[in-house]
């Protein structure tokens, strides 16, 4: 007797296919581990709203592209990539991720098809050890163009001091974005060491938005401006054609302009200044990210930095054409490594 299939049985797979793209340059052992981990990803355990959006992406790719062109849609797709990436990293294993990243970086690109790929850093040896860099990523300082490199110590400090839950997938995305697309300016530390200071874009409808409002003491940001928050400082040296970042110093660490400005702030009693300096020097990334919008002392500290001559939030007129172009790329770019030359310039704070 012929049985009739139910509507649910006739319906094709709800979710996009997961495809792993192997790279011949990646060691075979790493490729096999990532391929095995990719096969264990289960999209059915994702929250309902993620599953629903994935189904929309599969069933209506054109609608998904339109969604990705909006700020809310872009953030939603990034959240989905993060949720899938967390599964991938769980199956790979924390010890392997700590060993690989950021030298080999498994990435998830969500869309009508979910792609898993691996990006990697190149390396070259110099007088002060091996320098790691993104292929094609350069930095221009005082008219001279260098390869933008990082020492192993700088990469380790960047990972541990920048994000609260290392080595989760979102943390890796933050590290890659900073290395590939952070906005930099040139500064001199208090001991005369040259350094790059990095700024990250303030994304709408994110914690960056709330952080910027607290620092600027406003309830609403001017949407005709693009805002950036100060991420940290990277002392560097030059070795031939490479500018190599040696370590990372979060705002307020000894040697940074914030530390110097606070020490010299005569309006505050010396005992209070010492207390604030100790807080700045011992603050962990976890404390900053989890309490920065809640803890009055932390918010007041960074607001004070901004007021005494070390701006934490800067802005510039919005470049609509650039913003629109970046949104159009989101369906295929993920947070992969960009290529190009970073021009070191000073962004004048308003």
Beta strands, then each sheet from edge to edge (+ up, - down):
strand 1: 18-20
strand 2: 104-109
strand 3: 114-120
strand 4: 122-126
strand 5: 129-141
strand 6: 144-151
strand 7: 183-188
strand 8: 194-201
strand 9: 225-239
strand 10: 242-245
strand 11: 313-317
strand 12: 340-343
sheet 1: 1+ 3+ 2-
sheet 2: 4+ 5- 6+ 10+ 9- 8+ 7-
sheet 3: 4+ 5- 12-
sheet 4: 4+ 5- 6+ 10+ 9- 11+
end
